[in-house]
Amino acid sequence: MDADEIVWVTRAGGAPWLRATGLALDADGFIQVSDTLQTLTDPRVFAAGDIASMVNHPREKAGVFAVRQGPPLAENLRRAVEGRALKPYCPQRRWLALISTGDRYAVASRGALGFQGAWVWRWKDWIDRRFMRKFGEFPQMEAGTASTAPSSVQLGEEEAAQALSAVAMRCGGCGAKVGATVLSRALGALHPVDRDDVLIGLHAPDDAAVVRVPPGKAMVHTVDFFRAFIDDPYIFGKVAANHALGDIYAMGAEAQSATAIVTVPAGLEAKQEDLLFQMMSGAIEVLNDANCALVGGHTGEGRELALGFAVNGLVDEDMTSVMRKSGMRPGDVLILTKPIGTGTLFAAHALLKARGRWIDAALVSMCQSNRLGAQCLREYGATACTDLTGFGLLGHLVEMTRPSGVDSELNLSALPVLEGAEETAAAGILS
Ligand SMILES: Cc1cc2nc3c(=O)[nH]c(=O)nc-3n(C[C@H](O)[C@H](O)[C@H](O)COP(=O)(O)OP(=O)(O)OC[C@H]3O[C@@H](n4cnc5c(N)ncnc54)[C@H](O)[C@@H]3O)c2cc1C
């Protein structure tokens, strides 16, 4: 058959990976579920939407069914966790289909009825936009709930009882420390870098770590600590470790050892352990990359997840490699090693006003180490440096120009700025 264009239209089929799950699938490869949206194979696994095929109520693959299955799915998940009877769900038999023909015209059908027109398109457009708005316009966060860090989670009866007794006995007398077994299990799976100058560290834990200062070197001390601003403990661990290392690099030093200070929300031990493991995995990746040995730490319970590090670094004793805030000289050029804008972006994120891709890109930038940037500055004879963090570019610039006795001139259009930061700042959202 001759043709200019061939469009081969098929019905939907299940994704190939579903076959490897061991779950019962229908002839088209979709997961078979009962009226309670539980899979036929395992009542603890639920499926809804396009991926699922209700064995008693077969329907087309359409958004209308996927969306409507959301509330009964949520309800039955909650009931399953609470050990209550699940509710059967029956999808509607008829539905309104509105099909746009691409030219601001649409065809509608419901059962045996059908109609069409530009007004049908406008109607569809109104319905679609109203629905999509729900994904872009969120209620403003209440003050005091800025952290989205996970707290405790309810599970089976035994674990719930364990959680209850833990809450009843929660005390701060021991420094609200997290149990030693939780700690050792969480940290046991991690591998901090080994250094010859660490004489007593995590490999043989004691009351404190003992670290040698090599001849000809002076020690640089710094500490940084902040609460979780995102709900991904692994990324948060990376950002916190990078943040703490930043001050060492800004001084022109190399990192040597670090001790961690951690606050985890009260909860089931298994959840605390998992949280600690994820957070410290991210942190240790960054510390290892900096050849900085994690030599100890303290973990306590508190309202919000928080992490910080005391970091020790080394510089040459003669101080020639040290870059100070006061080292600016007339004629110097200012170099930003990373784009700015995290303050306004995360303030916007807290208000649910930032786009996901802006926050993703900002996190990638925050996970980028300043080690090589600082090394480059040292090699090319930079005399002044600082770590731009809490006070913003202008705040930190004042901290440098004042002790240096110089003025500075910024070319605003030359500033590297994270995507979205200009929009959020223009909207008046500042940290
Ligand atoms: C071109 C087109 C037009 C359509 N128009 C309409 C319409 O006008 N009206 C209507 O009612 N319906 C319409 N549909 C159908 C509708 O889009 C679907 O029924 C609906 O999106 C199903 O929702 P869902 O949440 O079940 O699945 P999806 O929306 O497909 O969401 C599943 C998500 O899971 C992700 N995913 C897949 N595998 C993995 C994995 N291994 N790990 C992690 N994530 C994974 C996918 O990337 C996807 O984001 C249309 C579909 C298409 C393709």
The ligand as a Tripos MOL2 file, in Angstrom:
@<TRIPOS>MOLECULE
LIG
   53    58     1     0     0
SMALL
NO_CHARGES

@<TRIPOS>ATOM
      1 C1         -0.7890   11.8380   24.1170 C.3       1 LIG1
      2 C2         -1.7470   11.4910   25.2210 C.ar      1 LIG1
      3 C3         -2.8800   12.2510   25.3900 C.ar      1 LIG1
      4 C4         -3.7720   11.9330   26.4000 C.ar      1 LIG1
      5 N1         -4.8830   12.7050   26.5540 N.ar      1 LIG1
      6 C5         -5.7510   12.4260   27.5300 C.ar      1 LIG1
      7 C6         -6.9160   13.2190   27.7260 C.ar      1 LIG1
      8 O1         -7.1460   14.1890   27.0260 O.2       1 LIG1
      9 N2         -7.7690   12.8920   28.7190 N.ar      1 LIG1
     10 C7         -7.5230   11.8440   29.5400 C.ar      1 LIG1
     11 O2         -8.3220   11.5990   30.4550 O.2       1 LIG1
     12 N3         -6.4160   11.0700   29.4040 N.ar      1 LIG1
     13 C8         -5.5320   11.3320   28.4260 C.ar      1 LIG1
     14 N4         -4.4110   10.5610   28.2770 N.ar      1 LIG1
     15 C9         -4.1900    9.4670   29.2050 C.3       1 LIG1
     16 C10        -3.6040    9.9980   30.5060 C.3       1 LIG1
     17 O3         -2.4940   10.8150   30.2310 O.3       1 LIG1
     18 C11        -3.1730    8.8320   31.3910 C.3       1 LIG1
     19 O4         -4.2300    7.9620   31.5680 O.3       1 LIG1
     20 C12        -2.7300    9.3420   32.7660 C.3       1 LIG1
     21 O5         -1.6430   10.2080   32.6340 O.3       1 LIG1
     22 C13        -2.3130    8.1610   33.6740 C.3       1 LIG1
     23 O6         -1.8280    8.6760   34.8870 O.3       1 LIG1
     24 P1         -0.8450    7.8080   35.7820 P.3       1 LIG1
     25 O7         -0.4790    8.6830   36.9220 O.co2     1 LIG1
     26 O8         -1.4650    6.4960   36.0710 O.co2     1 LIG1
     27 O9          0.4080    7.4960   34.8640 O.3       1 LIG1
     28 P2          1.4610    8.4980   34.2110 P.3       1 LIG1
     29 O10         0.8580    9.8520   34.0360 O.co2     1 LIG1
     30 O11         1.9560    7.7820   32.9790 O.co2     1 LIG1
     31 O12         2.5860    8.5930   35.3090 O.3       1 LIG1
     32 C14         3.4820    7.5290   35.5540 C.3       1 LIG1
     33 C15         4.8320    8.1510   35.9150 C.3       1 LIG1
     34 O13         5.7190    7.1170   36.3300 O.3       1 LIG1
     35 C16         6.9870    7.3530   35.7450 C.3       1 LIG1
     36 N5          7.6880    6.0790   35.6810 N.ar      1 LIG1
     37 C17         7.5380    5.0670   34.8200 C.ar      1 LIG1
     38 N6          8.3700    4.0750   35.1100 N.ar      1 LIG1
     39 C18         9.0870    4.4630   36.1750 C.ar      1 LIG1
     40 C19        10.1090    3.8470   36.9410 C.ar      1 LIG1
     41 N7         10.5610    2.6330   36.6560 N.pl3     1 LIG1
     42 N8         10.6090    4.5340   37.9800 N.ar      1 LIG1
     43 C20        10.1370    5.7810   38.2830 C.ar      1 LIG1
     44 N9          9.1730    6.3890   37.5930 N.ar      1 LIG1
     45 C21         8.6410    5.7420   36.5520 C.ar      1 LIG1
     46 C22         6.6630    7.9520   34.3960 C.3       1 LIG1
     47 O14         7.7730    8.6950   33.9100 O.3       1 LIG1
     48 C23         5.4770    8.8460   34.7230 C.3       1 LIG1
     49 O15         5.8800   10.1300   35.1250 O.3       1 LIG1
     50 C24        -3.5140   10.8560   27.2660 C.ar      1 LIG1
     51 C25        -2.3440   10.1150   27.0930 C.ar      1 LIG1
     52 C26        -1.4820   10.4150   26.0920 C.ar      1 LIG1
     53 C27        -0.2210    9.6080   25.9480 C.3       1 LIG1
@<TRIPOS>BOND
     1     1     2 1
     2     2     3 ar
     3     2    52 ar
     4     3     4 ar
     5     4     5 ar
     6     4    50 ar
     7     5     6 ar
     8     6     7 ar
     9     6    13 1
    10     7     8 2
    11     7     9 ar
    12     9    10 ar
    13    10    11 2
    14    10    12 ar
    15    12    13 ar
    16    13    14 ar
    17    14    15 1
    18    14    50 ar
    19    15    16 1
    20    16    17 1
    21    16    18 1
    22    18    19 1
    23    18    20 1
    24    20    21 1
    25    20    22 1
    26    22    23 1
    27    23    24 1
    28    24    25 2
    29    24    26 1
    30    24    27 1
    31    27    28 1
    32    28    29 2
    33    28    30 1
    34    28    31 1
    35    31    32 1
    36    32    33 1
    37    33    34 1
    38    33    48 1
    39    34    35 1
    40    35    36 1
    41    35    46 1
    42    36    37 ar
    43    36    45 ar
    44    37    38 ar
    45    38    39 ar
    46    39    40 ar
    47    39    45 ar
    48    40    41 1
    49    40    42 ar
    50    42    43 ar
    51    43    44 ar
    52    44    45 ar
    53    46    47 1
    54    46    48 1
    55    48    49 1
    56    50    51 ar
    57    51    52 ar
    58    52    53 1
@<TRIPOS>SUBSTRUCTURE
     1 LIG1         1 GROUP 0 **** ****
